[in-house]
Amino acid sequence: MNTLESYRKIVQSLLTAYAAIPIANGTIDCYRVFDPKQDHYQVMNVGWDGHRRVYGCVLHLDIKKGKIWIEQNMTEMRVAQELVDRGVAKDDIVLGFHRTADSQQGLLQVLLLRFYIC
């Protein structure tokens, strides 16, 4: 299996595991949205918490040029660490929600990633 296929399976497995965790409050559904042709992967929460509407992307990962980009993480899960634990090379993880993501090889990006993978 090549690296791209491996990363697709890892990302899908991680998001599937997260989406299976029951949401304690409200009537909220957790949806997986996978587009393996364009390598976009998301988890959405949709529903109601009392009188408050809940709708939004809580996790968003993309695969671009052989790297996994963490675009959004509104969870308590340490996504970068989970990816490393599942076999993704640290150098292949990009924190897309930090401005330094444009210069992936920069020192700040490396330091930020180390902070997220303690």
N, C-alpha and C positions, 0 to 999 in steps of 0.2 A: 504494500500500500504506500502511495507517495505521501509526501508531507501535507499537501493541500487536502487530500481525502482524509488523512488522519486528523487534521485540525478541524475539518467540518464535523467529523464524528464526535470529537472532544467537545466542541462548542454546543452541538445539538444535545449531547448527553448532559452537559452541565446545566443548560437552560431547561431541559426536560425535568431534571431532578429538582431544580428550584421551583418550577411551576407546579410540581406535585405537592409542595408544602401547603397544607390547609391555611387559609386566611381566617384568623380568629374572630375578627369583628366585621359586622355588616354582612351583606349578601354580595360578595365580590367574586367574580370569576377571574381566573388567571389563564390567559391564552398564550400559547407559543405561536410565534409568527416566523416561519423559516422560509427563506428564499435562497436555496443552495445554488441556483444558477448565477445569481448576482452576489452571493455570499453576504446576505444581510440576515441577522438573527435577532429576534426580540422576544421579550416577555411583556405582555400587557395586562394591566388590571382594569376590569370593567365591572361596574355595579353600583351599589348604594351602601353607605355607612350611615344608617339612620336617615336623615333628610339630606345628607351631603352626597352629591354625585362623585363617584370615583371613576376616573378614566385617565389612563396614561401609561407610558412606556416606563417600566421599572428597570429593565435590563436591555441593553442594545450592544451587540458585538458585530463587527464586520471583519471579513478577511480581505485584506488589500495587499497585493504584491507579496504574498507569502507570509504576511504578518497578521496577527489577531489584534484588532483595534477595539479597545474597550471605550465605546462612545458614550455610554450612559450606565451608571450604577446607582440606583436609588434604593439599594438594599443594604443590609448589614453584612452581606457575604463579601469576603475578600476574593474578588473574582480573579485577580492576577495570581494570587497564591494558589487558588483552586486549579487554574490552568497549568501552573508549574507542577503541582502535585499530580496532574494527569498526563504529564510528559511534554508539555510545551516548553521550548527553550526560552529563557528569560529575554534573550535578544529578539525574539519573535513576538513580543507583547508590546503594544504601544498604548499609552494612556491618551486616547483621543480627546478626552475632556480637558486636557491641559494644553495651553497654547504652544508649549514646546514640542508638541507632537509633529509639527512641520519639520523640525530638525531632529529626527529620531536618534541620530547618533550623538547628539549633544550631551555634555556632562550633566546638565540639569535633568534631562529625561532619564538618564541612568540613575541619578540620585532619587528622583521621584519614584521610579519603579522599585528601587530597593526599599523605600519607605512603605510602599504598598505590599511588598512581599517580605515582611519581617519574619 
